[in-house]
Amino acid sequence: MKIALHWFRCDLRIRDNTALHAATTEADVVIPLFIFDPRILSAPDTGAPIVGFMIECLASLEKDVATAGSGTQARARMCSLISASSI
């Protein structure tokens, strides 16, 4: 089974996302990942409105990923494959 990890960085969409499309074409399972970068959150020009917008975009992404059939189930499968006790 081929597993791909797709790191959502700047483009938080699943539509028109060429890297995500390539991952879904090449792998049997795609694990979505987003990391809040502390450098972005602590940047002087990052205020509450920007962080709020990022959180709204991530909530929308989470819904889109769940609708596409990934999310919690994929994370649980990945944990079992690597014998992780937590994520």
C-alpha positions as CSV (number, residue, x, y, z in Angstrom):
1,M,0.0,0.0,0.0
2,K,1.4,3.4,-1.0
3,I,0.9,6.2,1.5
4,A,1.4,9.8,0.7
5,L,1.7,12.7,3.2
6,H,0.3,15.9,1.8
7,W,1.5,19.0,3.7
8,F,-0.9,21.9,3.4
9,R,1.2,25.0,3.7
10,C,-0.1,28.0,1.9
11,D,-2.8,26.5,-0.4
12,L,-5.5,25.3,2.0
13,R,-7.8,24.1,-0.8
14,I,-8.5,20.6,-2.1
15,R,-9.8,21.9,-5.4
16,D,-7.2,23.0,-8.0
17,N,-4.4,21.8,-5.7
18,T,-1.8,20.2,-8.1
19,A,0.3,18.7,-5.4
20,L,-2.7,17.1,-3.7
21,H,-3.9,15.8,-7.0
22,A,-0.5,14.2,-7.7
23,A,-0.5,12.6,-4.3
24,T,-4.0,11.1,-4.8
25,T,-3.0,9.8,-8.2
26,E,0.2,8.2,-7.0
27,A,-0.9,6.8,-3.6
28,D,-3.6,4.5,-2.2
29,V,-3.9,6.7,1.0
30,V,-3.2,10.4,1.4
31,I,-2.7,11.7,4.9
32,P,-3.4,15.5,5.1
33,L,-1.2,17.6,7.4
34,F,-1.1,21.2,8.4
35,I,1.4,22.7,10.9
36,F,0.9,26.0,12.6
37,D,4.3,27.6,12.2
38,P,5.2,29.6,15.3
39,R,7.2,32.0,13.2
40,I,4.1,33.0,11.3
41,L,2.0,33.3,14.5
42,S,4.6,35.4,16.3
43,A,5.4,37.7,13.3
44,P,4.9,41.4,14.1
45,D,2.3,41.8,11.2
46,T,0.2,38.8,12.3
47,G,-2.7,40.0,14.4
48,A,-5.9,38.4,15.6
49,P,-7.8,39.0,12.3
50,I,-5.1,37.1,10.4
51,V,-5.1,34.2,12.9
52,G,-8.9,34.1,12.9
53,F,-8.9,33.9,9.1
54,M,-6.4,31.1,9.2
55,I,-8.5,29.2,11.7
56,E,-11.6,29.7,9.5
57,C,-9.7,28.4,6.5
58,L,-8.5,25.4,8.4
59,A,-12.0,24.6,9.6
60,S,-13.2,24.7,6.0
61,L,-10.3,22.5,4.9
62,E,-11.1,20.0,7.6
63,K,-14.7,19.8,6.3
64,D,-13.5,19.4,2.7
65,V,-11.0,16.6,3.7
66,A,-13.7,14.8,5.7
67,T,-16.1,15.0,2.8
68,A,-13.4,13.7,0.5
69,G,-13.1,10.6,2.7
70,S,-10.0,11.3,4.8
71,G,-9.5,12.8,8.2
72,T,-9.7,10.8,11.5
73,Q,-9.9,7.4,9.8
74,A,-6.7,8.1,7.8
75,R,-4.9,9.4,10.8
76,A,-5.8,6.3,12.8
77,R,-4.6,4.1,10.0
78,M,-1.3,6.0,9.8
79,C,-0.8,5.6,13.6
80,S,-1.3,1.9,13.4
81,L,1.1,1.6,10.4
82,I,3.9,3.3,12.3
83,S,2.9,2.0,15.7
84,A,2.4,5.5,17.0
85,S,0.8,5.8,20.4
86,S,-0.3,9.4,19.8
87,I,-0.3,12.3,17.3
